[in-house]
């Protein structure tokens, strides 16, 4: 399974999961439910998702380090300020929230099952390899950071 590590760009994975969620919703209409103020909730969660993800990108840009998730060994700085004081993976958290907003839009209970699958995949095949690379690059500074800040929230 190591062959899947750092292979699929996370944004492509979001698109893939969004497509799977749509398909699952179409295949399981019996799991549809009503969501009061659905459009408003979707807009709020989507806006929050985008803001969190962009805050992560902005912090990386400000530190002049790579935002390329497929090559974490190219990181030139350990970013621990801004949004990174709250979560070690704001871009991925933003992606998860965007998928949650999509799940709200689809209003189907079955699609909610794919959200923990997304988290599992990201943890196993994206985040753990990134963490190994960052620990190799930044040593104790990174280990101490991980002890202070949670992976997701």
C-alpha positions as CSV (number, residue, x, y, z in Angstrom):
1,X,0.0,0.0,0.0
2,X,3.0,2.3,0.3
3,X,2.7,2.8,-3.5
4,X,-0.3,5.1,-2.8
5,X,1.7,7.4,-0.6
6,X,1.9,11.0,-1.9
7,X,0.6,9.9,-5.3
8,X,-2.8,11.5,-5.7
9,X,-2.9,15.3,-5.3
10,X,-5.3,16.1,-2.4
11,X,-7.4,18.4,-4.6
12,X,-7.9,15.6,-7.1
13,X,-8.9,13.4,-4.2
14,X,-11.5,15.9,-3.1
15,X,-13.0,15.9,-6.7
16,X,-13.0,12.1,-6.7
17,X,-14.7,11.9,-3.3
18,X,-17.2,14.5,-4.4
19,X,-18.1,12.4,-7.4
20,X,-18.4,9.3,-5.3
21,X,-20.6,11.1,-2.9
22,X,-22.9,12.3,-5.8
23,X,-23.0,8.7,-7.2
24,X,-23.8,7.2,-3.8
25,X,-26.6,9.8,-3.2
26,X,-28.1,8.8,-6.6
27,X,-27.9,5.1,-5.8
28,X,-29.4,5.5,-2.3
29,X,-32.4,7.8,-2.6
30,X,-34.0,6.1,0.5
31,X,-31.3,7.8,2.6
32,X,-32.3,11.4,1.6
33,X,-33.3,13.7,4.4
34,X,-34.5,17.3,4.7
35,X,-32.1,20.0,5.8
36,X,-33.7,23.2,7.0
37,X,-31.9,26.3,5.6
38,X,-29.8,23.9,3.5
39,X,-28.4,26.6,1.1
40,X,-27.4,28.9,3.9
41,X,-25.7,26.1,5.8
42,X,-23.9,25.0,2.6
43,X,-22.7,28.5,2.0
44,X,-21.5,29.0,5.5
45,X,-19.6,25.7,5.7
46,X,-18.2,26.2,2.2
47,X,-17.0,29.8,3.1
48,X,-15.4,28.5,6.3
49,X,-13.7,25.7,4.3
50,X,-12.2,28.1,1.8
51,X,-11.1,30.5,4.4
52,X,-9.3,27.8,6.4
53,X,-7.6,26.3,3.4
54,X,-6.5,29.7,2.0
55,X,-5.2,30.7,5.5
56,X,-2.9,27.6,5.2
57,X,-1.8,28.5,1.7
58,X,-1.1,32.1,2.7
59,X,1.0,31.1,5.7
60,X,3.1,28.8,3.4
61,X,3.5,31.6,0.9
62,X,4.5,34.1,3.6
63,X,7.2,31.6,4.8
64,X,8.3,31.1,1.2
65,X,7.9,27.3,1.4
66,X,6.3,24.9,-1.0
67,X,2.6,24.2,-1.0
68,X,3.1,21.1,-3.2
69,X,1.7,18.2,-1.1
70,X,3.4,15.6,-3.3
71,X,7.0,16.7,-2.4
72,X,7.1,17.5,1.4
73,X,10.8,17.0,1.4
74,X,11.1,20.3,-0.5
75,X,9.8,22.2,2.5
76,X,12.2,25.1,3.4
77,X,10.4,26.3,6.5
78,X,8.4,24.8,9.4
79,X,5.3,26.9,9.6
80,X,3.8,27.0,13.1
81,X,2.1,30.4,13.2
82,X,-1.3,31.7,12.1
83,X,-3.8,28.9,11.4
84,X,-1.0,26.4,12.0
85,X,-1.3,27.1,15.8
86,X,-4.8,25.5,15.6
87,X,-4.3,22.7,13.1
88,X,-1.3,21.1,11.5
89,X,-3.3,20.5,8.2
90,X,-5.6,23.5,7.5
91,X,-5.7,22.9,3.8
92,X,-6.8,19.3,4.3
93,X,-9.3,20.4,7.0
94,X,-10.7,22.9,4.5
95,X,-11.1,20.1,2.0
96,X,-12.9,18.0,4.5
97,X,-15.2,20.9,5.4
98,X,-15.9,21.4,1.7
99,X,-16.8,17.8,1.3
100,X,-19.1,18.2,4.4
101,X,-20.8,21.1,2.7
102,X,-21.3,19.0,-0.4
103,X,-22.8,16.2,1.8
104,X,-25.2,18.8,3.2
105,X,-26.1,19.9,-0.3
106,X,-26.7,16.3,-1.3
107,X,-28.8,15.8,1.8
108,X,-28.3,12.0,1.9
109,X,-27.2,10.1,5.0
110,X,-25.3,7.5,3.0
111,X,-22.8,10.0,1.7
112,X,-21.7,10.9,5.2
113,X,-20.0,7.5,5.3
114,X,-17.4,8.8,2.9
115,X,-16.2,11.6,5.1
116,X,-14.3,9.3,7.5
117,X,-13.0,7.4,4.6
118,X,-11.5,10.6,3.2
119,X,-9.9,11.3,6.6
120,X,-8.5,7.8,6.8
121,X,-7.1,8.0,3.3
122,X,-5.6,11.5,3.9
123,X,-4.1,10.3,7.2
124,X,-2.6,7.1,5.8
125,X,-1.4,8.1,2.3
126,X,-0.8,11.9,2.6
127,X,-0.3,13.1,6.1
128,X,1.8,10.3,7.6
129,X,4.3,10.4,4.7
130,X,4.4,14.2,5.0
131,X,5.0,14.0,8.8
132,X,7.9,11.5,8.2
133,X,9.5,13.9,5.7
134,X,9.0,17.0,8.0
135,X,10.4,15.1,11.0
136,X,13.4,14.3,8.9
137,X,13.9,17.9,7.9
138,X,13.1,19.7,11.1
139,X,13.7,17.1,13.8
140,X,12.8,18.1,17.4
141,X,11.2,21.4,16.3
142,X,8.7,19.4,14.3
143,X,8.2,16.8,17.0
144,X,7.6,19.5,19.6
145,X,5.1,21.2,17.2
146,X,3.2,17.9,16.8
147,X,3.0,17.6,20.6
148,X,1.4,21.0,20.8
149,X,-1.0,21.0,17.8
150,X,-3.4,18.3,16.7
151,X,-3.4,16.9,13.2
152,X,-6.9,18.0,12.3
153,X,-8.4,20.0,15.1
